[in-house]
Amino acid sequence: MWIRNCWQVIAFGNEIGSTPLARTVCDEPVVLFRTQSGAAVALADRCPHRYAPLSLGRVVGDQIQCGYHGLCFDQDGTCVRVPGQDTVPQAQVRKYPLVEKHGFAWIWLGDPTRADAAVVPDFHWMDDPAWAVAEGYHHFAANYQLVNDNLLDLSHESFVHEETIGNEAVAEAPVSVRLEGQGLGNQVLRVHRDMFDIEAPPFYKRTTGFKGNIDRWHTTNFTAPGFHVIENGSMPAGAKDRSQALERKVLNLITPETRTTSHYFWGVVRQFRLDDAELTEYIRDGIRRTFDQDKAVLEAQRRALGDDPDSAVFPISIRVDAGPTQGRRLVQAMLAREPNPSPQPSPARGEGAHRARGPLVSSIARSME
């Protein structure tokens, strides 16, 4: 059911401190804290004595102390002290590989011998002084693959985000989908739209300052299981010189929490007006409102699907499903490589029907031929 042998974001680095931080990833409760030297630690959030969450305790020096009976565990998860007795049981809490990079804390839930820090996904824009950053976090009560689908089909901007980044031109523009790269984990799915001589949506008017119609484009670059770099650009309509364009990237890092909930870490980076703090806050607020709109739709969708979104059957498919279809194919390939892959659901019945997981791919592909 879960892809564990990959790096996933569990927190912003600045969230981790001397107070235990509880976070669940792929149904696994984890506690995060820092040692006195500043090293970030990730342990299973369960004391082996009576299974109380360690996150209810406190950090004492380089150790975390259970808040129930005071057992202390070092940064490797080894029990080193039991109040009231000299004998310390041979008790161990699982320690997870954790890497801090690009402002995020990345966790590896699978086989620790496969946790290569060199393959942490590249989000260097977040801590590159050449880029101005507005970052944030959302918690979605929706399955992570629904969030992926949403980002791989931006035609919804026309209807969900009219107040911020969308208008009808987005849904009307043709979309191209292509898969680049070879080898599992190295493939990038690119979903692209060009929109020519269109009215600028409200968010674009404020952030670019362009007067009149604009030419606009965006490309979603997706790497499984949940990383999206959306490249946005716009310039005055009819301009031939791309140096007149203002470009930014919307970085989306989706981490499953449970089957029906997700962590959504995001950042918007730009290379223009770097020192304009007011603009940065405007972008942060605008993107927050935009993702609030996504949250409302996706959480309603999840409620309609029920508590088993992987078994859902969608009765029809349309052209804009091409991106989400390819994205789910990449996720399914990673799931199949896990030590205990989830069973494949049986094919959906009915013309044009598709399930939310594996068979969705072939049925949508047929409907678009």
N, C-alpha and C positions, 0 to 999 in steps of 0.2 A: 504493500500500500504506500510506503514512503520511500523516497530517495534519500538515503542516509550517507552514501559515500560520495559526498560533494561538500564544498564549503557553502554555508548559508549565513546570512546576517542574523545575529541574535540581538544586537543592540548597537546604538551609537557608542563609540568609545567613551565619550564624556558622560554617559549614563552610569558607568561602572565606577564605584568608589568604595569607601570604607563601610558603607551600609549594604547588607546583602540585597541583591536585586533578583527577584524571582521572574523567570520567563519560561514559557513552554514552547518547544519546537518539535513538530512532528509527534505530538502527543507525549513528549518526554519532558517532565519538569526539570529545570536546570536552575541552579543558583550561581550568580556571578558576584565576585568581589575582587578588591585589590589588596595586594600585600603591602607592607611598609615600603618596599622598594619600588612600588608602582606597577608590578606585574599583575595582569588581569588573569583571573582563575575562573574556570567553569567546572562545577561539580554537579553530580546528580542531586536533586533537591529532596533528599530523603535520608534521615538519620537511620542507620541500620538497627538501632536499639528498639524504638517503638514507632518508627516510620513517620515521625513528625517532620514537617518540612524544615530543612536547615535555614531557609530564608526567613523563618520566624525568629532566628537567633541573632547573634551579633558577631562582628569581626573583632578578634582580640589579637593584636599584633599581626602575625602572618597566619593565624588560624581562624577557623570559623567554629563558633560554639553553638551547639544545639540549644534552642530556647526552652526545651522541655526538661531535660535532666542534666544539661551542661556538658555533655561529651564534646571534646574538642578534636578537630580534624585539621591536619596541615594542608598545604597547598597541593599535595599529591593525593589527598583524600584519605590518608592513613589516620586512624584514631591514635592520638598521642596522649590523651588525658581523660580520666574519668573522676569527677569529684567524689571524694569520700572513700576512695580505694587506691591502693598502690598498684595492683595488677591491672594492666591495660589489655583488653581483649584484642585479638587479631581481627580487627574490623576495618573494612575498606569501603569507601564511597567512590563510585566511578568518577574518574577525571576525564574530561573531554579535551581534545586538542582545540586550542583557541589562538587565533592570530588577530592582531590589530593592524589594519591597513586601510588607507584612504578614509580615515575617520570612523570606520565601522569595526565592530568586533565580529569576527567570523568563526563559527563553530563547525566542527566535523563530528557528526553523530555516528558514523560507521566505523569500519576497521581503522584503528588509529595508525597502523603501519602504512596505510595508504594516504595519510594526511600530509600532502606535500604543499608547504606554504607557497611554493613558486607558482602554483596554479590558482591562487586566489583570483577571482575575476577582477579585471582592470576597471577601476572607477577612480582613476587618478585625478580627475577634474575636481573632486571634492576637497583635495588639499593642495591644489596647484595654485600658487599666487597669481598666475596668469588668468584665472577665472574667478569671478564673483559668484558666491554661493548663497542660495536660500534653501534651507533644508527643513524637513519635517517628518512626522510619523502619523499614520492612521492605523487604527485597529478595525478590521473588517469582519463582521459576522457572516463571512462567505468563504467558500472553498477557494483555495489558491488558484485552481485552474479556471474558475470563473473570472478571477482578476486578470489572469493571463489573457483569456479570451477578450476581455474588455480593452486591453492595451494593444492587442493585435488587430482590432477592428475599430479604428477611430472614426468611422462614419457616425457613431453615436454622438459625436460632438455636436452635430446639427440639431439634435433633439434634447440631449441631456444638459448641454453646456451653452445654451444660447446667451446666457447672461455673462459669460466669461470668454471662452476661447472658440466657440462654434457659431456657425450659421449654415444655411442649407447648402452652400457651395461645397462643403466637405463631403456630404453624402453623395452629391451628384458627380464628384470627380472620380475618374477611373482609378482603380487601384492595381498595382503590380506586386506580385509576390515571388520572391526567389530565395533559394537556399544556397548558401555559400560555405565552403570548407569541407573537410573530410575528417571522418573519425568521430566517434561518440564523444560529446563534450566540447568538440572544436567547431561545430557547425553554428552558423549564425543565420537566422531567418530575417530577411529584410522585407518589410511591407511599406510601400511608398505611394504617395499621392502628390500630384502637382495641381495647384489651383491658380488659374490665371485671371487677372483683371476682376478681382472680387472685392466686395466691401470688407473692410477690416473689422473683425469682431471687437467687442469692447476692450478686452484685455490687450489685444494687439495695438489698438489705437493709443492706449496709455503708455505701453512699454516701448513702442518704436517711435512715436511722434510723427509717423508718416501721415500726410494729408491725402485724401482721395483714396482711390482703389489701390489694391496691392496685388502682387504675385506672391503666392505662398506655397510652401511645400513642407512635408514632414515625412520622415522615415523612421519606423519602429525597427530597431535592431534587437532581436530576441535571442538570448542564449538560455537554454534549459538549465535548471527547472523553473527559474522565476526572475530573470534579469532582463530588463528592457532599457535601452538607451534610445530615446526618441529625439531625433535631430530635427529642429524647427528652423525655418528661415523665411524671411519676407523682405520685400523691397518694393519701391514704387512700381505700379503696373507698367509694363513695357520696357523697364530698364534692362539694358543688355549687360551691364557691368556688374558682376556678382560682388564686387568690392563695395557696392552700395547697400548690400544686404546686411541685415542684422540677424545674427544667428545665436541660438541657444540650444542647450540640451536639457531634456527632462529625464532624470535618472530615476528608475523605478526598481526597487529590490523587494521582491515578494517572498516571504518565508511562511510556510505552513505552520500554523499553531496547532490546530486540531483538524478533523475532517471538515468542520463547518466554520472555521475561523482562520484568519490570516493576519500576519504582521506586514505592514506596508511602509517601508522606509523609502524616502524620496528626497531628491535634491534637484534644484533648477540652477544651472550654471550658465554664465554668459561671459562674453569677452568685450562688451561695450559698457561704458559708464561704470567702470569698476568701483569707483569710490562713491557712487551715489547710494548712500544708505537708505534714503527714502524710497528709491526705486526697488531696492532689495526687499524691503518690508512690504511694498505693494505687491511684488511678485509672490512673496511668501503667502500673503493673505489671499491673493487671487487663486493660487494653486490649492491652498487649503480649502477654499470654497468650492473649487472645481472637484476636488477629490471627495468632499462631503456629498456632492451630487452623485458621484459614482457610488459612494458608499450606500446611499439611500436606495439606488436602483439594484445594486448587486445583493444587498441584504434582503430586499423584497423578492428577488429572483431565487435566492437560496431558500427562503421560506416556502416559496411555491414548489421547489424541487424536493423539499423535505430534508431529513437528516442523513440521507444516503445519496449525495449528489453524483457520485460515480455511476450509479445505476440509472440515472435519469434518461428518459427518451425524449428527444426534441422532434416534433412531428414534421417539420419542414426545414429546408436549408436554402440559403440564397448566396449570391456571388460573394458578398463581403465575408462569408464564413471561410474563405480560402486561407486567410492568415491564421485564425484560430485553429483550423483543421491541421495545418502544418505544424503549428506550435504544439498541439496535443500529441502529434506523432513523435516529435522529439522527446517530450516528457515520457511517453509510453516506452520508447526505446531505452531510456535510462532506467525506468522501473523494471523492465525486463532483465536488466543486467544486475539488479540487486540480488543478494544471496537467496532471498525468499520472495520472489516477485508475486504480486497479487494475481489471482486467477483472472483469466480473460472472460469478460461477460459474453453471453451468447449474442449473435447478431440480432439487431432490432428487426421487428416485423413491419411491413407496410412500406409503400412507395415513398421514398424521400426521408423516412424516419432514420434517426441515428441516436446512438447512446452517447453519453457525455465523455466516454473514454475511448479505448481502442477502436471499436467498429465505427465510431463517428467518422473516422478518417476516410474509410473507403466509401461510405454511403454519401458523404458530402461531395467527394471527388466525382462520383458517378453523376450526381445531380447537376454538376457544373459542366459536364462534358457536352 
